Amino acid sequence: MKIVWKSNKENTKITPLRLLNLEYAVQLQVIKILIKKVEHLMDYQSLIVVEVDPQNGAVCINKETPEPLYSILQRNFHGFDSKMEKTFSIREKVEHPSFMSV
């Protein structure tokens, strides 16, 4: 999968952590859609081109993505909000796993 970052002068204020979180969230959603809708096309994931605006988190599927992947992703990609992105933040509270005694 190729991610095209839309850039402008304001993007210089974007932290690398935010970019990493956005990239992970986009990849996760694309993979979920492929698994749910067209698992047999997972091998073609490298042909997918996604545009991300890091300023506002807007995401769109680029027309370079071949059919039927483009149509499937366009119909099913609902974007994500900042809550999803925050779940990947290292600043969030870290919960330690609890272990059951055997």
C-alpha atoms as a printed R data frame, in Angstrom:
    type eleno elety resid chain resno       x       y      z
1   ATOM     1    CA   MET     A     1   0.000   0.000  0.000
2   ATOM     2    CA   LYS     A     2   1.247   3.446 -0.866
3   ATOM     3    CA   ILE     A     3   0.290   6.446  1.246
4   ATOM     4    CA   VAL     A     4   0.447   9.877 -0.377
5   ATOM     5    CA   TRP     A     5   0.744  12.600  2.245
6   ATOM     6    CA   LYS     A     6  -0.968  15.827  1.204
7   ATOM     7    CA   SER     A     7   1.229  18.622  2.412
8   ATOM     8    CA   ASN     A     8   1.086  22.328  2.938
9   ATOM     9    CA   LYS     A     9   3.001  24.833  5.040
10  ATOM    10    CA   GLU     A    10   0.913  24.051  8.132
11  ATOM    11    CA   ASN     A    11   1.940  20.389  8.032
12  ATOM    12    CA   THR     A    12   5.358  21.252  9.396
13  ATOM    13    CA   LYS     A    13   3.677  21.454 12.812
14  ATOM    14    CA   ILE     A    14   2.558  17.811 12.587
15  ATOM    15    CA   THR     A    15   4.537  15.531 14.884
16  ATOM    16    CA   PRO     A    16   6.091  12.317 13.602
17  ATOM    17    CA   LEU     A    17   4.022  10.427 16.183
18  ATOM    18    CA   ARG     A    18   0.787  11.778 14.681
19  ATOM    19    CA   LEU     A    19   1.940  10.767 11.196
20  ATOM    20    CA   LEU     A    20   2.774   7.287 12.437
21  ATOM    21    CA   ASN     A    21  -0.608   6.982 14.159
22  ATOM    22    CA   LEU     A    22  -2.430   8.093 11.014
23  ATOM    23    CA   GLU     A    23  -0.475   5.672  8.854
24  ATOM    24    CA   TYR     A    24  -1.210   2.768 11.174
25  ATOM    25    CA   ALA     A    25  -4.922   3.645 11.407
26  ATOM    26    CA   VAL     A    26  -5.244   3.868  7.603
27  ATOM    27    CA   GLN     A    27  -3.452   0.558  7.055
28  ATOM    28    CA   LEU     A    28  -5.563  -1.131  9.728
29  ATOM    29    CA   GLN     A    29  -8.825   0.025  8.191
30  ATOM    30    CA   VAL     A    30  -7.791  -0.970  4.649
31  ATOM    31    CA   ILE     A    31  -6.746  -4.431  5.807
32  ATOM    32    CA   LYS     A    32 -10.013  -4.887  7.726
33  ATOM    33    CA   ILE     A    33 -12.020  -3.973  4.626
34  ATOM    34    CA   LEU     A    34 -10.027  -6.346  2.430
35  ATOM    35    CA   ILE     A    35 -10.382  -9.233  4.874
36  ATOM    36    CA   LYS     A    36 -14.101  -8.637  5.336
37  ATOM    37    CA   LYS     A    37 -15.052  -7.967  1.701
38  ATOM    38    CA   VAL     A    38 -12.460  -9.456 -0.656
39  ATOM    39    CA   GLU     A    39  -9.951 -11.586  1.192
40  ATOM    40    CA   HIS     A    40  -8.846 -13.222 -2.061
41  ATOM    41    CA   LEU     A    41  -7.457  -9.825 -3.189
42  ATOM    42    CA   MET     A    42  -5.132  -9.393 -0.174
43  ATOM    43    CA   ASP     A    43  -2.149 -10.211 -2.395
44  ATOM    44    CA   TYR     A    44  -2.848  -7.014 -4.350
45  ATOM    45    CA   GLN     A    45  -2.600  -4.718 -1.336
46  ATOM    46    CA   SER     A    46   0.574  -3.185 -2.754
47  ATOM    47    CA   LEU     A    47  -1.493  -1.674 -5.598
48  ATOM    48    CA   ILE     A    48  -3.616   0.431 -3.242
49  ATOM    49    CA   VAL     A    49  -2.868   4.154 -3.131
50  ATOM    50    CA   VAL     A    50  -4.342   6.211 -0.293
51  ATOM    51    CA   GLU     A    51  -4.134   9.997  0.169
52  ATOM    52    CA   VAL     A    52  -3.947  11.321  3.731
53  ATOM    53    CA   ASP     A    53  -4.142  14.926  4.863
54  ATOM    54    CA   PRO     A    54  -2.322  14.882  8.216
55  ATOM    55    CA   GLN     A    55  -3.683  18.299  9.173
56  ATOM    56    CA   ASN     A    56  -7.281  17.137  9.543
57  ATOM    57    CA   GLY     A    57  -6.939  13.363  9.131
58  ATOM    58    CA   ALA     A    58  -8.964  13.298  5.886
59  ATOM    59    CA   VAL     A    59  -8.390  10.140  3.872
60  ATOM    60    CA   CYS     A    60  -9.378   9.243  0.310
61  ATOM    61    CA   ILE     A    61  -8.624   6.378 -2.030
62  ATOM    62    CA   ASN     A    62  -6.542   7.554 -4.981
63  ATOM    63    CA   LYS     A    63  -7.769   6.774 -8.503
64  ATOM    64    CA   GLU     A    64  -4.427   5.066 -9.213
65  ATOM    65    CA   THR     A    65  -5.831   2.145 -7.219
66  ATOM    66    CA   PRO     A    66  -7.046  -0.415 -9.781
67  ATOM    67    CA   GLU     A    67 -10.557  -1.798 -9.958
68  ATOM    68    CA   PRO     A    68 -12.206  -3.581 -8.214
69  ATOM    69    CA   LEU     A    69 -10.073  -2.522 -5.230
70  ATOM    70    CA   TYR     A    70 -10.832   1.161 -5.775
71  ATOM    71    CA   SER     A    71 -14.619   0.707 -5.766
72  ATOM    72    CA   ILE     A    72 -14.608  -1.676 -2.823
73  ATOM    73    CA   LEU     A    73 -12.447   0.577 -0.676
74  ATOM    74    CA   GLN     A    74 -14.260   3.751 -1.763
75  ATOM    75    CA   ARG     A    75 -17.615   2.256 -0.736
76  ATOM    76    CA   ASN     A    76 -16.411   0.818  2.556
77  ATOM    77    CA   PHE     A    77 -13.800   3.257  3.829
78  ATOM    78    CA   HIS     A    78 -15.641   5.407  6.320
79  ATOM    79    CA   GLY     A    79 -12.607   7.217  7.616
80  ATOM    80    CA   PHE     A    80 -11.845   7.413 11.279
81  ATOM    81    CA   ASP     A    81 -11.946  10.005 13.978
82  ATOM    82    CA   SER     A    82  -9.337  11.291 16.351
83  ATOM    83    CA   LYS     A    83 -10.504   8.802 19.010
84  ATOM    84    CA   MET     A    84  -9.140   5.930 16.939
85  ATOM    85    CA   GLU     A    85  -5.886   7.740 16.396
86  ATOM    86    CA   LYS     A    86  -5.565   8.485 20.119
87  ATOM    87    CA   THR     A    87  -5.811   4.791 20.928
88  ATOM    88    CA   PHE     A    88  -2.411   4.357 19.295
89  ATOM    89    CA   SER     A    89  -0.797   7.230 21.178
90  ATOM    90    CA   ILE     A    90   1.993   6.381 23.600
91  ATOM    91    CA   ARG     A    91   0.838   9.265 25.753
92  ATOM    92    CA   GLU     A    92  -2.323   7.399 26.633
93  ATOM    93    CA   LYS     A    93  -2.526   5.428 29.831
94  ATOM    94    CA   VAL     A    94  -0.799   2.086 29.488
95  ATOM    95    CA   GLU     A    95  -2.730  -0.789 30.935
96  ATOM    96    CA   HIS     A    96  -0.626  -3.617 32.234
97  ATOM    97    CA   PRO     A    97  -1.900  -7.111 31.573
98  ATOM    98    CA   SER     A    98  -3.132  -9.108 34.500
99  ATOM    99    CA   PHE     A    99  -1.926 -12.643 34.859
100 ATOM   100    CA   MET     A   100  -4.033 -15.457 36.159
101 ATOM   101    CA   SER     A   101  -2.413 -17.947 38.461
102 ATOM   102    CA   VAL     A   102  -2.260 -21.453 37.101
